[in-house]
Amino acid sequence: MATIEVVRAPFTPGQVASLNAYQAAGQFHPYTCGGADCRGALIAAEGGWHCPACDHTQDWAHPAHADGSWRRHAGITAAAAS
């Protein structure tokens, strides 16, 4: 069975910026709450993901989402991202 690489919290400020930009881009499925009654989008912070509507947290993200390389697949250039 293949191992899937993840980045674990605490996230760096650059990772937080990339993860929240990924969430806001609207071109991919966002990280969402795993709460039973809540499926809203998560917000990244240095301590990990959190749901603004409940107490759900998550401590991991995919490396390409944290390092900004997801922008290549979205057609977002470095100039457009800043």
HELIX and SHEET records of a PDB file:
HELIX    1   1 PRO A   13  ALA A   25  1                                  13    
HELIX    2   2 PRO A   63  ALA A   66  1                                   4    
HELIX    3   3 TRP A   70  ALA A   74  1                                   5    
HELIX    4   4 ALA A   78  ALA A   81  1                                   4    
SHEET    1   A 2 VAL A   7  ARG A   8  0                                        
SHEET    2   A 2 TRP A  60  ALA A  61 -1                                        
SHEET    1   B 3 ILE A  43  ALA A  45  0                                        
SHEET    2   B 3 GLY A  48  HIS A  50 -1                                        
SHEET    3   B 3 THR A  57  GLN A  58 -1                                        
END                                                                             
